[in-house]
Amino acid sequence: MTACRSKGGESKVFSVGIRNPRRSLFICLAITLAAWASIAWGVIEMNAVGRETSGSGLKIGLALLPAIIGPLMAWNFWWAMKVFAAMRRGEKQIARWTVTAAELAEFAASNKERNALGSEQVNDWSPPRASLSSGIEVIFAADSVLVGDTYFALAITGPFRFTGVRMLIEGPPVIAFRTLATYANRFGMRTMVGELRIPVALRAGAEVTRVVKHFEQVAAREIVANPNFYRSRMRFGLIGAPIFFAVAALGFVLGPSDMSDGDVSIPSLMVIIGMVAGGAMLILALAAWLLDRAQTRKR
């Protein structure tokens, strides 16, 4: 997830944070089911007429990518739901405080002024527009923060990462992370500089110092906040790749001539999906290995 900022400094098309992972999970599952239904419809249509048609080809071709990516995204948001619940239970937290409604209002006014300074000063987190009488809760874990209902991973590698952390003392107390967000567009890869500002409760006390010191050490690569994060994804890719390649091999065995005569049958779909998904798993494992090495490399 990446952020796109306007020149005026206020609007963002996408958020780098995760909100409402349950809703996102259901959306991904719905897209996955629709994609597989489209593929099945295309296969049934081909079997009915005895050949591939432009309609059946479109039904299969357009649905193939979301049929593969959808389950992976669904798994990602399912994992996010577990992380949300664990942080709210207090697991692996390093600090926790509640920003009162008055403190939040003061922060929102200061945040708006800072956003107007330029695109690099736009906050990656947007405070709620409606006044919350109960305030919001801020929970820091070793590699993330949950501010209100929005989760941010705080890593030094990956498409969204931070390069430094500091306390802002002008106005209400704020912890500010300098962030980099890398995303792809039609011209290639682009990296945007930003800032993630988290409000601090006046009663937070020593917890604020603990948070700043911890993430200073993470940014300096003195400690690795979550050594198993990339390693678990590496294992996932290395386990998934042979499974999908086995599906492709089974497709070759069941229909060795299907790919040569131009028809797309169940065995040939197994070959296509197995090879594409298996390759994606290998890319995931390689990317995780490279990012794991990057976060443990000393400066």
N, C-alpha and C positions, 0 to 999 in steps of 0.2 A: 504494500500500500504506500502510495506516495502522495506528496502534497504539491499542489499547483497554486501559486500565489499570484494575485493580481498586482499591478504596479501600485495601486493605491494602498496595498498592504493589508487589506481587510479580508477579502474573500479567498476561499480555498475550495478547489473543485473536489479534491480527494483528501482524506485524512490519513495520516500515518499511524493513527491509533486504531484500536479495535473496539467497537461498541456493539453491544447486543449480539454476541456470537451465536446465541440460540437461533435468532432470526436468520442470520447468515447461513447457519447449518441447514436449516429447512430450505432456504433458497437454493443452495448447492445441491441438496438431495433432489429437489424438484427439477432442476436443470439436468441432473444426471438421468433421472427417470425419463424425462422428455427426450433426451438424446438417445437413450437405448431404445425407446419406443419408436423413434424415427428410423433407427437402423433396422429394427425388426420389420417395420412397415416397408422399408425399401427392399429387404430380402424377400418378403412375402410377395411384393409386387413383381419382382423379377421372376420368382418361381411361377407366378400365375401366367405371365406372358412368355416365359421360356427364354428370356434374354434381358440384358440390362437396358433400361430406358434412361432418358435424360432426367426424368422425375425421380426414379429410384436411385440413380447415381447421386443426385443432389441430396436426397434424404440421407443417404449413407455418408457422403463426403462431408457435408456441413455438420453432421452430428458426431463425427468420429473424434474430433479434438475435445469438445466438451464432455463426451462420454469417458474420456481418459482423465482429463483435468478435474472434472466435477468431483469424483470420489476423493481425490487428493485434497481439494479445497474443503470438502466436507470434513475430512479427517482433521485438517488444520483448525477449523472452527470448533470441532468437538474437543480437541485438545485445549483450545482457548477457554472453553466453558469449564474444564477441569482446573485450569490455572486460576480463573476468576474465583472459583469456589475455594481453592486452596489458600489463596491470598486473603480472602475474607475470613477464613478460619484461623488465620495467623501463622500459617506454615511458612517457614523460612523468611519471615519478615525481619527487617532490620530497623524499621521505624514506622510509626503509625500516629496520625493525629487527625483531629476534626477541625476544619476551618469553619468558623461561625459565619452566619449570614452577613453580619456587618463586615467581617474581614474579607469575605468573598466579594462583596460589593466594592470595597476599597481596592481589592486586587483587580477587579474587572475594569474599573476606571483607569487605573495605572496601566493595565495591559493594553487598553485601547490606545492610549497615548504612545506607548512603545511600539505598537504595531504600525503606527503612522510614520515611524522613522525610516521605513524602507522594507523591501521584501525580505531581507535577511533578518529582520527583527520581528517578523510575524510569528506569533506563537503557534506551535504545532498543536497545542491544545486550546480549544475555545471554551471559555467558561459558559455555563448555562445562561440562556437569556432570561429565563424566568427566575424570579427570586425564590430561593429555597430557605424556608424558615429554619430548617434543621441544619443548614450548611452542607458541606460535602466532606467525605472522608478521603484521606490520602494515605495509601499504603505503599511502602517501599519494600521490595524484595532485593535480593542480591543482584539481580539482572533485569529488573523491571519496576514499573510503578503503575499503580491503579489509582487514578484520580477521579473521584466520582464514579461514573460508569464507563470510563475510557481507560483502556490498557495500552501502555507503551513498553515495548522491549527496549532495554538499555544495554546495547551491545556495542563493541568497538569495531565489529566487522558486519558485513551484510549490506543489503540495499538501504536500510535505515540504521544509522549508527551515530554515536556521539563522539566528539573529539576532546571535550573538556567540560568542566562543571565549576560553577562559582556561585557565591551568594551575591544577590543584588540588594544593596542597602538603601538605594534611592526609593523612597516611598515605602509601601508595605513590604515585609520580608519575602523574598522569592528565591527559590533555587532554580538556576538557569543552566541548561545543557546546550552547548553548541552542537548542532546536528547537521548531518549530511544525508540527503535522500537521493538515491540514484534510481532513475527510471528510464525506460526506453520510449522513444518516439520515432517518427518516420525518418528522422535524420540520424538516428543512432542512439547512443547512450548520453544521458545528461545528468549532472549532479548539481543539486541545489543546496545552498547553505541556508540553514534556518536556526531556530532557537525553540527549545521546549522549556517553558517557564511553569513551575509548579508553586502554588501558593503555600505559604508556611503559616501555621497557627502560632500565635504569640505564646501559647502554653507548650509548644513543642520542646523548647529548651535544648537539652544536650542531644536529643535525637537528630536535630538538624546538623549539628557538627559531625555526628556519626555518619549520616548520609553523604555529606560532602566529602569527608575523608575517604569513605569507602569507594566512591566513584572516581575520585582523584587517583586512587591506587589502581582502579580498573583501567582508566584512561592511560596511565603510565605503564600499563602491562606488568605491574608489580604483583597483581593477583588475577586469577581467572575466575570470574563471577560464577559461571555455570559451565564447568568443563564437559559435562555430558550432553549439552544441547546439540552441538554439531555431530558428536559421536553417535548419538541415537539416530540421527537422520542418515548418517553414513551406514549404520547397520540396517536401517529400513531399506535404503537403496540397494545394498548388497544382497539382502534377502529377497526383495521384490524383483530384481533383475532376472535371476534364474527362473523364478516362477513364471514370469511373462514370456521368457524365451522358451520355456517348456510348453506353454500354450501355443506359441508359434510353431514349434516342432511338431506338436500334435496335429495342428492344422495341415502341415505338409504331409503327415502320414495319412490323415483321413481323406485328403483330396489333392493328391500330387499334381493333377492336371488342371485344377481349377484356375490357377493363376495364369496359365499359358493360353487358355482359350478366351480370355477377356471377360468371363463371367465372374460375378462376386457372389459366392455362396457362403454358408456358415464356415467351412474350413478355411476359405480364403480370408474371411474376416478375422478368424483366429490368428492367421499368419500376420495380417496387417496390424491388428491391435497388439498382438504379442510383441512384434518387433518394435513398434513405436513406443509402447509403454516400457518395454525392457530397456530400450535406449534411454528413455527419460529417467528410469531408475538409476542407470549407470551415471548419467549426468548429475543427478541429485547426489549420489555418493561421492563423486569427484569434487563437486562444489563444496560439499560439507567438509571433505578432507582438506581442501585448500583454505577454507575459512577457519577451520580448527587450527591449522598451522599458523595462520595469520594472527589469531588472537593470542597465541602462546609465544609468538616471536618477540623477543626483547628489542626495545628501541636502541 
